[in-house]
Amino acid sequence: ELADKEKFMSVVKEKIKKIKENPVTGGGLPNYGTAVLVNIINENGLYPTHNFQTGVFKYAYEQSGEALAAKYLVRNQPCFACPIGCGRVSYHPAVGITEGPEYESIWALGASCGINDLASIVIANHLCDEFGLDTISTGGTLAAAMELYEKGLIKQEELGDAPPLRFGNSEVLHYYIEKIAKREGFGDKLAEGSYRLAESYGHPEYSMSVKKQELPAYDPRGAEGHGVTYATSNRGGCHVRGYMISPEILGVPVKLDPHDVSEEKAKWVKIFQDLTAVIDSSGLCLFTSFALGADDYAEMLNAATGFEFTTDEWLKAGERVWNIERIFNLKAGLVPEKDDTLPKRLLEEPMPEGPNKGHVVKLHEILPKYYKLRGWDEKGYPTEEKLKELGLDRYY
């Protein structure tokens, strides 16, 4: 039951107005869905292509939100009571009416595998939905397999008469998605995910994953803060527990230098992670944060609960969530010195082209600053003082 329904409804209407008037939540996302990002991320040189071998895909426009809207979009589809409506409903004669594809799916089944045919991506996305497969992990695993194949580590004899695992071969998508779901033939190996696949051939470095979870559609060689969120996310390679693409690339709420690795950048990472924990815990969509700030969420939560918490107190609650998750992971066997890292390629191989040419992720410079701001020791373990401050010392 709401503490003050009238006040709550008044506050919510005010926030919806802000969302509707924002160019991202009121324009780009409703009109083109999350795939409005395809051209933006590609133009900024961090659209991972060919299993993160580069950050520029020359056919990006052909799989963009604009292209999807022109060719296959039937209508947008909001989640329940959502004022944004970024979901897509599409049509292709091979599958009929289907949902999506969204930005991450278009990238994972497209540029990551070197595939530019949007029709094939729409069908592949539908197949993943039908079989219950995560599109990021599916695309990331296929991309790793393609690189292993092209480097001669996976032999065609092992595949038999199945399609060759070459970048750009759209036949791979539809064939292997079904084989993965049914664990048939080589699909049985692919079903283990990119890390176990690459490790089985003696080259785990070709798995673009963190803590064995495949990375999403942003190459951190073009966004250092986002690289820290990958390395430290409590659920492995994840982009929605601290979306630093917002300030580093989109300039929301302010524009940050994507290659800066200062303490100030580390502070932004912590704030974004703590605020995201608050947003997730409240049941709200992260996309509202393109238009709303921490003060807006504090106002809504106070109206709903009757609490009179300051914005800093709500952020402290988010920090507590983050540390509880960290404690869980440590008890489950996480070793920060080994696990808070990125794929070797991103740390050692300079971006070969585009706006970020020559850059690698300088994680070794910014991670110690992040740990210090978190109140963790130099190895990434929460200190006794920090746990006492958060009231969590009895748990670890």
RARA-V865759 format. One record per residue. PSI is psi in whole degrees, -180 to 180 (* if undefined). Layout:
# RARA-V865759
((PSI) (PSI))
This chain:
# RARA-V865759
((135) (141) (-41) (91) (-44) (-44) (-41) (-47) (-36) (-44) (-44) (-43) (-38) (-41) (-37) (-38) (-43) (-41) (-44) (-31) (-12) (137) (-26) (-56) (-19) (-6) (-73) (-49) (-46) (-38) (-41) (3) (-172) (-22) (0) (-19) (-20) (-55) (-38) (-50) (-38) (-44) (-27) (1) (26) (33) (100) (126) (142) (54) (45) (24) (-22) (174) (17) (129) (116) (-15) (20) (-43) (-33) (-14) (22) (170) (-34) (-42) (-40) (-44) (-37) (-31) (-40) (-11) (132) (-48) (166) (161) (112) (154) (170) (125) (18) (132) (-4) (-57) (53) (-12) (152) (142) (121) (169) (132) (135) (-25) (-25) (-11) (-151) (132) (163) (150) (-157) (151) (177) (-53) (-40) (-42) (-44) (-50) (-39) (-1) (-101) (-39) (-34) (7) (22) (129) (-7) (105) (-35) (-45) (-37) (-43) (-45) (-44) (-40) (-43) (-43) (-42) (-42) (-46) (-36) (-6) (35) (139) (128) (-36) (-48) (-38) (-51) (-41) (-37) (-42) (-39) (-41) (-41) (-39) (-42) (-41) (-39) (-47) (-21) (4) (10) (-36) (124) (148) (-32) (-33) (-27) (-18) (-133) (15) (159) (140) (139) (68) (142) (136) (-8) (98) (-20) (-29) (-42) (-61) (-35) (-52) (-25) (-45) (-40) (-36) (-48) (-38) (-2) (49) (141) (-136) (-18) (-25) (-38) (-43) (-32) (-16) (-8) (167) (-37) (-52) (-34) (-55) (-38) (-36) (-20) (10) (14) (68) (-17) (-15) (-2) (114) (79) (161) (128) (34) (10) (130) (141) (151) (-162) (46) (121) (116) (-5) (-13) (9) (90) (-42) (-39) (-32) (-38) (-39) (-37) (-51) (-31) (-3) (139) (-5) (34) (-160) (95) (140) (-7) (25) (13) (78) (79) (-7) (-31) (-57) (-32) (-33) (-47) (-17) (30) (123) (-16) (161) (123) (149) (117) (-20) (2) (136) (34) (173) (-34) (-40) (-43) (-36) (-40) (-40) (-49) (-45) (-45) (-40) (-43) (-42) (-40) (-38) (-37) (-47) (-47) (-42) (-26) (-11) (11) (161) (137) (-29) (-21) (-21) (-9) (-28) (-28) (152) (-180) (-38) (-36) (-44) (-39) (-42) (-44) (-44) (-39) (-40) (-36) (-39) (-22) (-2) (164) (47) (142) (167) (-41) (-35) (-37) (-40) (-33) (-36) (-40) (-39) (-38) (-43) (-47) (-42) (-33) (-44) (-39) (-44) (-44) (-48) (-40) (-41) (-27) (-4) (4) (135) (98) (-40) (-27) (-34) (-23) (71) (-175) (164) (144) (-39) (-43) (-24) (-25) (-26) (112) (143) (128) (-16) (173) (-171) (-25) (19) (132) (-9) (143) (169) (125) (57) (-36) (-22) (-41) (-27) (-44) (-35) (-40) (-47) (-44) (-44) (-31) (-15) (29) (162) (-180) (-14) (-7) (18) (134) (134) (161) (-39) (-44) (-43) (-37) (-42) (-38) (-2) (29) (6) (-22) (-10) (-15) (*))
